[in-house]
Amino acid sequence: MKFTSEKVNELLGVDESFKVPDKLMSIMMNREQREKMFKEFLEVERDTSFDWFHEYFESEQSERKTKKQDFTPDSVSDIMTRLVGNSDTYFESGGIAIRHWWHDLIDNHNPFFYEPSDDYMVLEEKSERALPFLLFNLSIRGINAIVIHGDSLSREANNVYYLLNDKNDFLAFSTVNVMPQNKTTMKEFNVSRYIDEPIDHIEADIHMWRDNVGNKYDFAAKFIEKYSKLKGISHENS
């Protein structure tokens, strides 16, 4: 395992593992710091076909007693991916989502001509500790995804994150955006109520997305464009 506790702590600049989730989340919400961190992690490991944090999170960050967390081995993820096929886009595990993305890529696409806009995922995550690792795993792979941070049963949500590869480039990272807390997004993502304060955070360059993707222009991208205009947020290098 390349990403030992010591190595992860070193890359994130912390001295103890309990500090990692907060530090990682802070970095994930800062595009410049995040992309610098990604490049440092990629110097250690370039194989993106599996969850680098699987063993690390299981040993250092899991909440098995309080939230009954456990982790799906890659072998089981592979079987589940094959069973559901390529039509399924809804996941409750980052590890399964990564394996699904990887198998779809190698089985159905030529990596040199693959367009990230061909794939779109929806994931749900309740754990505050697990969230930054999930956002990391999706963004570093350039995956387009909605991440609902909240309770799958009560539908109470902290916030809804939108990972968007606006360059539509297999080698590009996804931007990290937070959907506004209003009735439209509540209806779209089946949220009963929000329990955290809203976060104003839009990075995606919608003009770039439209130029690179064309007619594949989904609800969330349209909403980010509208929301950004209302908030007066610049799309240039945000």
Secondary structure by P-SEA (a helix, b strand, c coil): ccccaaaaaaaaccccccccaaaaaaaaacaaaaaaaaaaaaaacccccccccccccccccccccccbbbbbcaaaaaaaaaaacccccccccaaaaaaaaaaaaaccccccccccccbbbbbbbccccaaaaaaaaaaaabbbbbbbccccccccccbbbbbbcccccccbbbbbbbbcccaaaaaaacccccccccccccccaaaaaaaaccccccaaaaaaaaaaaaaccccccc
